[in-house]
């Protein structure tokens, strides 16, 4: 059971990172980005192709490793670029329209990303080497691999960086002003378009980084981020799509709960059903979320 909890914790860290990206976008534009998971998926496949080659056979135990120094930055950059493109092509033209139109627009964009990915890489799952390899460490009888330690380090760095960005930087002040009232922010000299596209690009880079980190731990095909984003949406909902800390904590707890439920009741689809039931009950009882932030 301890192994299940530990593994669920590290998976939950990625859920939390994904949820944080959704909150970043929503705080800045009041839009839920349904192309978010597919953004990360495309970046993860780019990472895999750059590091190991373009064929499914290349991503194998004997494939040559071309290193992280090119593949990882490129994946993060493409994630940021896709996030920025979503803002420019969908969110910005529909800024003054009812929010449901922008939401549907991001859903359509995600479908386009997924269609391209299916044509480019197919639906078959492939093996992905860990981002970093090694024997890992043993803690209280549980083996923790280097990839999990990397997830922990990245999670801490991202949360600390975002907290410092929002609290202490001029850019963070512009982000908060735009989130509260874009019109008033524009009147006092904030470039709303530039701030908005930076927000979406930041979230896109988080999606890319999260996808690269989680890819070795899950079945890796073009649909892998679609199912993970559902978990991230549930976590972001707990935080009312405004609280970074609330969404991240909910993601971690969701990962642990998912692992425990799957271990105690190994029935196909039970975790998905439990998450769906949780979302429905939360929407009925607390549609504004359990934890909210005043920005």
Secondary structure, DSSP 8 states (H G I E B T S, - for coil): -HHHHHHHHHHHHHHHHHHHHHHHHHHHHS---TTHHHHHHHHHHHHHHHHH-SSGGGSSTT-----HHHHHHHHHHHHHHHHHHHIIIIITTTTTS-HHHHHHHHHHHHHHHHHHHHHHH-S--B----SS-S--EEETTEEE-HHHHHHHHHHHHHHHHHHHHHHHSHHHHHHHHHHH-HHHHHHTT--HHHHHHHHHHHHHHHHHHHHHHHHTTS-BSTTHHHHHHHHHHHHHHHTTTT-HHHHHHHHHHHHHHHHHHHHHS--TTHHHHHHHHHHHHHHHH-TT-SS----
